[in-house]
Amino acid sequence: MARKYLLDFEKPLVELEKQIEQIRELARDSEVDVSQQLLQLETLAARRREEIFQALTPAQKIQVARHPHRPSTLDFIQMFCEEWIELHGDRNGNDDQALIGGIGLIGERSVMLIGQQKGRDTKENVARNFGMATPGGYRKALRLMNHADRFNLPILTFIDTPGAYAGLLAEEQGQGEAIAVNLREMFRLRVPVIATVIGEGGSGGALGIGVADRLLMFEHSVYTVASPEACASILWRDAGKAPEAAAALKITGPDLLSLGVVDEVLPEPAGGNNWAPLKAGEVLREALERHLGQLLRLSEDQLREARYKKFRSMGRVLDSNSSEIGIGS
Amino acid sequence: MSLFDWFADRRKGQFVGKVSQETDESDGLWCKCPECTQVVYRKDLIANSSVCSNCGHHNRINSEERIKLIADKNTFEKLDQQLSPTDPLGFKDRRSYSDRLRESQAKTGLKDGVVTGICTVEGFPLALAAMDFGFMGGSMGSVVGEKITRLVERATSKRLPLLIVCASGGARMQEGMLSLMQMAKISGALERHREAQLLYMPLLTHPTTGGVTASFAMLGDLILAEPKALIGFAGRRVIEQTLREKLPENFQTAEYLQEHGFVDTIVPRTQLRPTLASLMRLHGSKKIELKKK
């Protein structure tokens, strides 16, 4: 498999891969049996890769999460939808390309699929605005969620954004208001909502489609309150301290699992989802169907109550007279 | 520097400005308006709701002063004062989060950046939250989120209208994702308040930005703002960097937001109480006697 895009911590693997490639070519041209050496080298490479990826720092995970070949929302949709029709527009003059959605069939079940969409190369990324949605994107997402609510379709969202778009037009059109309304309205939905952080989850821009009954996250995905770069330049007064900020902010799956923010961390193949996108698709599909099965057993009221309770319990405070938590006086 | 330049500088007020900035934070009898440099008697300024009588500049006030300006005398009953922040991530940048907390607590006399309670305004009962910008930039962590959520829930169960005075730089980074989740938590509580057909009004004061703008600040049935308050989602510098073009002069001011349809009405601070009372009356609130303590 040709790999054009290497992360710096993957460099130790390059030598090994080159050797493997060379031996393969040799074997192709001659009659010498090299399968033994190949196997050895391949095992070694796999082990190396596993070691490297098991010990990734938060800053390195961000690099994996932002990998241009990491499967995107549309990739996943293509992988597990037998039928899929993209739906466009916020009915208010905009069709954001960074936040897409549509209706699809997974197994026997119709679902609404919504997610941020990044591009693979510069040209695509410009069209997709690097996965940074404008207010029109969030309003389109809400329109589709309301549609799903009306027709009793479970909602699956895919989070993959550095953040909501910060620009003149976005402010003019009410970026804050658009996200805020989504946060509130998602509590009202009577259908199950499952959100998955497939790449990077950047702050409010991620949360704008992330108020869900279940929040899943891939092993090398990250979810941040503020980008480590911004955090470093504000708190450390030095953008170069982004790796320190990335570690301090607790942005990885296991961290967020222990903080009670995330419900499940989905394993990735060594080397990340970009190494085996089809496998990633299988893992995600299995998890989505499993959680959906659980959620579909709840009544509409139970579902909404559980969603409220889930978010209600988030946060850590010291209550010096915890016997009086009650709200009535 | 030529003589002409010197005069030009003087006219721009830079020369005077340097001196004035030192004095306006002092606790002296007199203070200078940071906007128009008019010198006023401090007591007069406070009597005028900390609004400059010359240019109308709204000086920043803390949560205590804010509550005093809104609530009928001696009616404000504080809630959930027992809640204080923890350091869930063990966060440390150049300084530790717990140090920063202690410093802000000492400076403001508050446990965290919001004061919540129930009061009356011209006799109308109101659930009121006032954020305090002096406490770590009014940033929203778990305590701010929890106190506001509890207030919203109480307003819902007691069928009270709700006012949240916003003043915040956004989510508190030191509590990581727990801070971000407060946006969702409060929005969920507001959904229930709304479902109960109760009136919610945020008052956006200088500055209201980031995660607060992207949640409860923009969820009002009616959205009020103070004149010239900075209100926005992203910071101006970030936008300038991505756009590399000049932004409109009044960009992200209350007036700009009103022009674009995101603020119902801009209320000068001196008119706040009568405006609130009138809005509550118009929405069917009935006057009550709150038992004075």
Boltz contact constraints between the chains, C-beta under 6 A:
constraints:
  - contact:
      token1: [A, 166]
      token2: [B, 234]
      max_distance: 6.0
  - contact:
      token1: [A, 166]
      token2: [B, 238]
      max_distance: 6.0
  - contact:
      token1: [A, 166]
      token2: [B, 239]
      max_distance: 6.0
  - contact:
      token1: [A, 167]
      token2: [B, 239]
      max_distance: 6.0
  - contact:
      token1: [A, 167]
      token2: [B, 242]
      max_distance: 6.0
  - contact:
      token1: [A, 168]
      token2: [B, 243]
      max_distance: 6.0
  - contact:
      token1: [A, 171]
      token2: [B, 232]
      max_distance: 6.0
  - contact:
      token1: [A, 172]
      token2: [B, 260]
      max_distance: 6.0
  - contact:
      token1: [A, 174]
      token2: [B, 262]
      max_distance: 6.0
  - contact:
      token1: [A, 175]
      token2: [B, 233]
      max_distance: 6.0
  - contact:
      token1: [A, 176]
      token2: [B, 213]
      max_distance: 6.0
  - contact:
      token1: [A, 176]
      token2: [B, 214]
      max_distance: 6.0
  - contact:
      token1: [A, 176]
      token2: [B, 218]
      max_distance: 6.0
  - contact:
      token1: [A, 176]
      token2: [B, 233]
      max_distance: 6.0
  - contact:
      token1: [A, 177]
      token2: [B, 218]
      max_distance: 6.0
  - contact:
      token1: [A, 177]
      token2: [B, 262]
      max_distance: 6.0
  - contact:
      token1: [A, 179]
      token2: [B, 214]
      max_distance: 6.0
  - contact:
      token1: [A, 180]
      token2: [B, 214]
      max_distance: 6.0
  - contact:
      token1: [A, 180]
      token2: [B, 215]
      max_distance: 6.0
  - contact:
      token1: [A, 180]
      token2: [B, 218]
      max_distance: 6.0
  - contact:
      token1: [A, 180]
      token2: [B, 219]
      max_distance: 6.0
  - contact:
      token1: [A, 183]
      token2: [B, 184]
      max_distance: 6.0
  - contact:
      token1: [A, 183]
      token2: [B, 187]
      max_distance: 6.0
  - contact:
      token1: [A, 183]
      token2: [B, 215]
      max_distance: 6.0
  - contact:
      token1: [A, 184]
      token2: [B, 187]
      max_distance: 6.0
  - contact:
      token1: [A, 184]
      token2: [B, 190]
      max_distance: 6.0
  - contact:
      token1: [A, 184]
      token2: [B, 191]
      max_distance: 6.0
  - contact:
      token1: [A, 184]
      token2: [B, 219]
      max_distance: 6.0
  - contact:
      token1: [A, 187]
      token2: [B, 188]
      max_distance: 6.0
  - contact:
      token1: [A, 187]
      token2: [B, 191]
      max_distance: 6.0
  - contact:
      token1: [A, 188]
      token2: [B, 191]
      max_distance: 6.0
  - contact:
      token1: [A, 204]
      token2: [B, 211]
      max_distance: 6.0
  - contact:
      token1: [A, 204]
      token2: [B, 214]
      max_distance: 6.0
  - contact:
      token1: [A, 207]
      token2: [B, 180]
      max_distance: 6.0
  - contact:
      token1: [A, 211]
      token2: [B, 184]
      max_distance: 6.0
  - contact:
      token1: [A, 223]
      token2: [B, 177]
      max_distance: 6.0
  - contact:
      token1: [A, 225]
      token2: [B, 171]
      max_distance: 6.0
  - contact:
      token1: [A, 225]
      token2: [B, 173]
      max_distance: 6.0
  - contact:
      token1: [A, 225]
      token2: [B, 176]
      max_distance: 6.0
  - contact:
      token1: [A, 225]
      token2: [B, 177]
      max_distance: 6.0
  - contact:
      token1: [A, 225]
      token2: [B, 179]
      max_distance: 6.0
  - contact:
      token1: [A, 225]
      token2: [B, 180]
      max_distance: 6.0
  - contact:
      token1: [A, 226]
      token2: [B, 173]
      max_distance: 6.0
  - contact:
      token1: [A, 231]
      token2: [B, 173]
      max_distance: 6.0
  - contact:
      token1: [A, 235]
      token2: [B, 93]
      max_distance: 6.0
  - contact:
      token1: [A, 236]
      token2: [B, 93]
      max_distance: 6.0
  - contact:
      token1: [A, 236]
      token2: [B, 94]
      max_distance: 6.0
  - contact:
      token1: [A, 248]
      token2: [B, 91]
      max_distance: 6.0
  - contact:
      token1: [A, 249]
      token2: [B, 176]
      max_distance: 6.0
  - contact:
      token1: [A, 250]
      token2: [B, 89]
      max_distance: 6.0
  - contact:
      token1: [A, 250]
      token2: [B, 176]
      max_distance: 6.0
  - contact:
      token1: [A, 256]
      token2: [B, 177]
      max_distance: 6.0
  - contact:
      token1: [A, 261]
      token2: [B, 177]
      max_distance: 6.0
  - contact:
      token1: [A, 308]
      token2: [B, 188]
      max_distance: 6.0
  - contact:
      token1: [A, 311]
      token2: [B, 184]
      max_distance: 6.0
  - contact:
      token1: [A, 311]
      token2: [B, 185]
      max_distance: 6.0
  - contact:
      token1: [A, 311]
      token2: [B, 188]
      max_distance: 6.0
  - contact:
      token1: [A, 314]
      token2: [B, 181]
      max_distance: 6.0
  - contact:
      token1: [A, 314]
      token2: [B, 185]
      max_distance: 6.0
  - contact:
      token1: [A, 315]
      token2: [B, 142]
      max_distance: 6.0
  - contact:
      token1: [A, 315]
      token2: [B, 145]
      max_distance: 6.0
  - contact:
      token1: [A, 315]
      token2: [B, 146]
      max_distance: 6.0
  - contact:
      token1: [A, 315]
      token2: [B, 178]
      max_distance: 6.0
  - contact:
      token1: [A, 316]
      token2: [B, 86]
      max_distance: 6.0
  - contact:
      token1: [A, 316]
      token2: [B, 88]
      max_distance: 6.0
  - contact:
      token1: [A, 316]
      token2: [B, 142]
      max_distance: 6.0
  - contact:
      token1: [A, 317]
      token2: [B, 83]
      max_distance: 6.0
  - contact:
      token1: [A, 317]
      token2: [B, 142]
      max_distance: 6.0
  - contact:
      token1: [A, 317]
      token2: [B, 143]
      max_distance: 6.0
  - contact:
      token1: [A, 317]
      token2: [B, 146]
      max_distance: 6.0
  - contact:
      token1: [A, 318]
      token2: [B, 84]
      max_distance: 6.0
  - contact:
      token1: [A, 318]
      token2: [B, 86]
      max_distance: 6.0
  - contact:
      token1: [A, 319]
      token2: [B, 82]
      max_distance: 6.0
  - contact:
      token1: [A, 319]
      token2: [B, 83]
      max_distance: 6.0
  - contact:
      token1: [A, 320]
      token2: [B, 82]
      max_distance: 6.0
  - contact:
      token1: [A, 321]
      token2: [B, 82]
      max_distance: 6.0
  - contact:
      token1: [A, 327]
      token2: [B, 153]
      max_distance: 6.0
  - contact:
      token1: [A, 327]
      token2: [B, 154]
      max_distance: 6.0
